[in-house]
Amino acid sequence: MAEKRKLLQRYMQCLNEMQDELRRKELAKKMETLEKLQCELARRQEQRVAQGGGQMGKSERRQYLKDKLKSYQKTLKGLLCELARREAFANGERGRVSESDNLPHPLKLDEFTVAFRYVGEDGRELLMAALAARRCAYVPYSKFKVGAAFRAKCGQIYSGCNIENAAFTPGNCAERCALAKGVSEGEKRYTAGAVVAYHPDGFTTPCGVCRQFIREFATRDFPIYIAKAPPPEQEGCIPAIDDDEEVLVTSAYNLLPHSFSAYE
């Protein structure tokens, strides 16, 4: 029985190697065809220019050529990535998720921490607006105040606080409160956000529902500043955030990787 199992494993391994070899040859042929098409496109473009351009103007022809070239380069890049992925898989390596065509990744901003003194004016203004909104939080049950603020593309800042309810479910988070304000006034595109709350053990980031809510209006990734508010006994202190206080600079896409969105 063991001999049959070993023989079957060897057979499957040989079959996989043959399939990989066929795929590599197929990709090599496609790449060769793509290169020929690029050369032919360039030749025809030169011929059109020499003949006076036909119906398209010079600038239009140049833009047409650029668009075609970008399209071919994108296809070529995809083929090269697929070839590398399959070769790595054949060698027993695990594929990198970021290179999968089935899981497109939007361009994400960097995520880091920085002292408050080094936060830009845009981030400082948002954090201050979030702190101001936090004072209005309605939290008779948890006593956990949260403030949030988001800057719309027009530059207007919309802030909000968390609002609790005796039935719990009808309550609203600060992030959704702030964004709902902006959306209700016609603003559906945002460039930055901020969330502040006090927790002795670390930063308070948006909950899962709020992360999906933020993602709905993030057609491009934008920074989100997370800071700790002063403890209850120091709520009236000035400044509200010390210059040496650490701020987490994350983003909409970092908060919800591999997120669901209908945005194209």
C-alpha positions, 0 to 999 in steps of 0.5 A: 500500500505504501508503495502505491501511495509513493508511486501515486505521489510521484505521478501527481508531482510529474503531472504538476510539473508538466502543467507548470511547464505548459503554463510557462510556455503559454505565458512566454508566447503571450509576452512575445505576442505583446511585444510584437503588438507594441512594436507594430503599434509604434511603427504604425504611429510613426507612419501616421505621423509621417503621412500627416496624421489622418483624422487625429491631431498630433496631441490626440495621436500622442495621447492615444499611443500613451493610453495603448502603451499603458494598457499593454504595460499593465498586461505585461506586468500582470503576466510577469507577476503571474509567472513569478507566482506560479514558479514560486508555487511550483517551488513550494513557496507560498504566494504573496496575497498582495500579488493575487488578481483575485484580491485587488488592493487599493493604495494604502497610506503608511501607518505610524505613531508620532509625537503630537508636536510633529502632527501637521496643522490639518491633523491638529485641527481635526483632533481639537474638533474631535475633543470639542465634540467629545464633551457633548457625548451622551453616555449615561450608561458606559461613561465612555466618551468618544469624539470624532471629526472628518474633513470633507473635500471642500475643507469643512470639518464635521464632528460628532460624539457617541450617543447611547440609548437605554435599549443599546441598539439605537445608540450611535458611535462618534465616527458615524455621527460625524460622517452622517452630519457631512453626508446629510449636507451633501458631502460624500468625499473626505480627506482626513479624520480623527478619533479621541477617547480616554482609555488607560491602556491604549488608543481607542480605534473605531469599531468594526461597523464604523470602519465599514461606514468610513470605508463607504466614503473613502474612494481614496485612502485618507489619514485618520489621527487617533489620540488619547483624551485627557483622563476624567480628572484632567478634562479641563486641562490646557493643553488638552494634548501634550506635545510629547503625547503619542498620536497614531496616524492610521488610515481608512484602508489600514483600519479595514484591510481587504474591505468590502466596497462597491467603489470601482 
